Amino acid sequence: MHFRLSKEEFDHLEKQREKAGLSREAFIRSSIMDAEIQSPPSIDFLNYHRELRRVGSNIEQILRLANTKKLIDVPLLRKTLDDLHQMQRSLWDEFARRDT
């Protein structure tokens, strides 16, 4: 098998292999065998992430308006915060399912 590394990647490989006290081949084999591969996040996870950012942006807009007008729509802010907390719980649940 042949592959190329940049100078920086090669230098890093050499430092790591020297620390481990292994030959280059043994270090690469060990790294491959010990590597933990994770699948990419699901589409739902990415949608949650986007939605969470949207909700955060909405909160920022509400707070800017409340600060400018010296008033606040408490029910709207409460609903937005509840939505944010629900999204955060769902996001953490998704992480937990991936680890099990």
N, C-alpha and C positions, 0 to 999 in steps of 0.2 A: 504494500500500500504506500502510495506517495501522496504527500500533501505539502502545502507551502505555509509558512508562517512569516509574519512581518518581523523585522529585527526586534521590535519591542516584545512581541509574543514569544519569540525564541528566547530572548534574555530572561523573560519571566519563567518560561518552562525550565530553563537551566537553573535558575535560582531555586525554584521549587523542588526540582529533582535532586539538587545538591543537598538541600535541607533534609530530604527524605533518605539520602544516602543510597539511591537506586540508580541503575543505568537508565538511560533515556527510554529505552524500550520497556523496561519494567515499570518505570514511573507512569508512562502513558497507559500501559495495560491496567495498572492499579487504579489510575484515575478514571478510566472508562468503566471498570467493574464496580467501583465504589460510588459512581455518580448517581444521584437521585434524579430521575427524569420525571417531570410533572407534565400532565397534559395541559394545554392552554385553557383559559377560562371559557366557560360556556357562553353562548350568545346572550342568555339571560343575565349572566353576570355582567357582561359589557353594557347591556341595557340598564341594569340597576345602577351601574357606575355613572352612566350619562344622566339618568334621572336624578340621582343624588346631587350631581353638579347643578342641574337645572333648579332643583329645590333650593339649594344654597344660594344660587343667584337671585331667586325670587325673594328670599329673606333679606339679602343685601338691598334689593330695590325697595322693599317695604321699610326697612330701617332708614334708608336715605330719605324717603318721602316723609316718614314720621319726624325725622330730625329737621327737615326743611320747613314743614308745615306746623311743627310743634304739636302734632297730634298723632294718634296711632289707632289703627283698626285692630283691636285686641283679638276679636274672634278670627279674623283672617290670619293674623300672626300665629295664633294658637294652632289653627288648622295646618298652616305651613310647617310649623315646628313639629307637630304630630306626624305629618307626612315624612319629614326628614328623619325622625326617630324610627319610624316604621321601615324606611328604606335602609337605614343603618343596621337594624336588626336583621333584615332580610339578607343584606350583604354579608354579615358575619355568619349567618346560618349557612350561606353558600360556601364560605370558606371552611366551616366546620365539616360540611358534607364531603368536601374534597380531601380532607385529611384523614377521613375514616376509611 
